Amino acid sequence: MIGGGPIVSALKNHLKKGFSVFVEKKAAKTIRDDLSEVADLGFNLVEAVENPDIFLSEIDFNLIDTLLKIYDNYDLEYHVAVQDHGYIQGQSDRVTRMNFLEDFLKDGLKNAFFPSNHEIPNTFSRFNSIYNELVKKGIENFSITDTAIIAALGAVYNNEKWPAVTVDIGNGHTFACLVDKDYKVLGFFEHHTKMLTPEKFKYFIDKLIEGSITNKEVYDDKGHGAKIFKPYSYKNLPILVTGPQRRSLVNEGGNIVFASPLGDMMITGPVGIFMQQNLL
């Protein structure tokens, strides 16, 4: 299993052209979490595909093995970030996602990860797929977390004024949270980037800072939702923004800063992972 997106579109287009696609059941959740929906789309679900045309893997172990030949004598740790909505049959994946984020963030951004000795709920297919890949390779020292969380954490690297708002404006989702100097999350919201406008984005950010944002208004706007962990009210906080779609919703200036930890926006996520593991 791997994150869907473009590969799923390509597979669907292949079906539309009249060709067949055979998918191993353990990989089919790349397309849909509900395997009956995968079959309804016209995919042939099988237990195993011999000599597959496409083999999916979240982690490029061949690349890692190549690097190991260059950088030897290191005790490696593996820290992986992917996004997983989670899936519970009969429940909106937006509700499942929000329930996960509320629980995951209750102890702050730096503690929001699954260590290697932590059992991951079966509702999270992609997290478990990563976990199984690492275990199968005999890797013992690893962690798994969510891309939005570590991007938000990396964005506040070297921040000096607290509390602060940290925002990841991704291709799919926009995640924003208000954090204190100990990286504790006071409140957050998550929405679909394409459903936001600059005006709507500012509205939700302002309400997050004021502590007045509600889960209902974000959910009713087709977003995932919002959560305030404890009452607060602020004004004019620093807003640190990262993510590939940041310029579509906000301009830099005033209290808005485009985050570029260690000088490069594209490594905000890896910097966030290092911060989680106390390596920076």
C-alpha positions, 0 to 999 in steps of 0.5 A: 500500500502507498499514498494514492493520488496520481497513481490511482488516477493512472490506474483508473485511466487504464481501466477506461481504455479497456485494459485490466488491472490486477491488484493484490488485496494488501496493496488495494487500499492504495485505491480505496480503504473499502475493498468492495469499492475497489472491486466495484471500480473494475479492479481485479482483486487477487491474493498475489500478483506474480511478476508485477508490472508495478511494485509499490513501496513507501520506502526506497530501501535500495536507495538507503542501501546505496547510501549505507555503502557511502556512509558506513559505521552509523547506527541508523534510526528510521523516522517516517512521515506519511498522511493517513486519514484512517478508515472506519466503515460507516464513518466519515473519514473526516471524523476519523481523521479529527478523532485521530488528530485530537488524540495524537496532539493532546501531548503536543507536537513533539510527542505526536508519533508512533514509536517502534514499540507502540501498536498502531490501531488497525484503522490506519492502513498506511501507518501499518503498511509502513510499520510492516515494511520496517519490521519485515526489514528487521529494523527496530529503531523507528518512528512513524508520524503524520506529515502535517504534524511534522511540517507544522513542527519544522515551521517553528524551528528557531521561532522566538516569540510564543505562542505562535501559529504554525501552518502547513498549506499542502497540496491536499490539506491545510493544517494550522495549530496554535502552539506554546513554547513547549510545543504544546498544542492549544488549538488546531484546525484542518481543512481542504486546501482547494476549498479555502480562499485567502479570505476564508483562510484568514477568517479561520486563522483569526478565529484560531488565534482568538480561541473561538473556532469551532469544529462544526463550522470547519466541518460544515465548510467541508473541512476536517474540523477544529479543536480547542484543547483549553480556553484562550484568547490572543491577538497578533501572534506570529504566523509561520507558514510552510507548504507547497501551496502557501502562496495561493492563500497568503502573502508574506509580511507583517506577522506572517513569515514563510518558514524555511528552517535551515534555509530551505522550505522543502526540508521543513518536514525532515527538520520537524522529524529531527525536532521530534527526536531531539536531534536538533 
